[in-house]
Amino acid sequence: MTGKPRINIPKSIKAGDIIEVRTLISHVMETGNRKDATGRVVPRQIIHTFAATFEGKDVFRAELNSGISANPFISFYLLVPGAGTLALSWTDDAGATVSEQVAISLS
């Protein structure tokens, strides 16, 4: 995975709002079905798990497979109970994990 993931949430949030969380991360998402110039299979290398927690509680999880495009965009809705921290993590086949946190403050 390269670079910092992009995370987009609304600027104005009130307790009880349902918000859309949008994320984008750079990753090649190699399916394992292609061959290189020498005819060898290029090993599978995809993000297989995306997880989101709010104040330590699971709020969204996705198990991804080889049908997902490179640089996956993930969007989900969250019922905001109050101010807190939204933690997002992406894990790939190599065992690399990228984690980001977003503070959600109420307006």
N, C-alpha and C positions, 0 to 999 in steps of 0.2 A: 504494500500500500504506500502510496506516495502523497506527500502533502497533508495538509490539515483538512479534515472534512468540513463541508459547509453545512450549517444548521440554521434554519430559518423558523422563527416563531413570531407571532404578532407582537407589536410594540406595546399595545394596551391590553391588559388582561385583568379580569376581575375574578374573584373566587366564584366557582360554579360555572365558569365559561368552559365551553368545549372548543379547544383550539386545534388547528392543523399544525403538526410538526413536520417539516420537510428537510430531508438530508440528502447530501450528495458526497460521495467519496471517490477518489481516483484509485482504480485498481484494474489490472488487465483482464481479469476474469477469464483465464485460459481454460477451455472446456475439457482438454485432454483428448479431443477428437481430431486435432490437426496434426500434420507432419511437418517437420522442418525441411530445409533444403536437401539434407542428406537422407531423408525418408524415415527418420526416427520420429516416433510419436512425442509431441510436446506434452510434458506432464500436466495434469490438471492442477490448476492453481486458482481457486475461487474463494470469495468470501462465503462461508457456509452458515454463519450465524450473525444475526443482528439482534441486539437486545437493548431495551430502554427501561430504566427504572426512575421512579420519582420518589425521592426521600427514602431510597432503599427498597421500595416495593415494585415488583415487576408490573409494568403497564403495557408493554408490547414486546413481542418476540417473533422473529421470522427465521425459518430454516430455509436457506437458499440453495439452489441446485445449478447445474451447468447451463440451464436455459436463460439465466439472468445475464443481461448485457454488461459490457465493460462500464466502469464508472457508474455503479448502480445508484439510482435515485430511489429513495424510500420515503413514503409519506404515510402518516397515521394521525388519528385524532386522539386527543387527551382531555379528559375532564379534570380541570385544575381545581383541587380542593382548597388550595391556599398557596402562599409563597413557599418556595422550596427549590431544590436542585434536581434538574433532569439530567440523568447520566445516560450516555449512549455509548455502545461498544460494538465493534465489528471484528470478527475473528475469521482468519483465512486458513487454507489447508496447510500452510507452512507453520501454523501455530502463532503467527503474528496477530496481535490484538491492538487496535487503535481505540482509545477511549477519549471522550470529550464530555465536559459538563457545561450545562447552561443554567444560570441562575434565573429563576422565574420570580419576578417581583410583581406585586399587584398595583394597579393604578386606581 
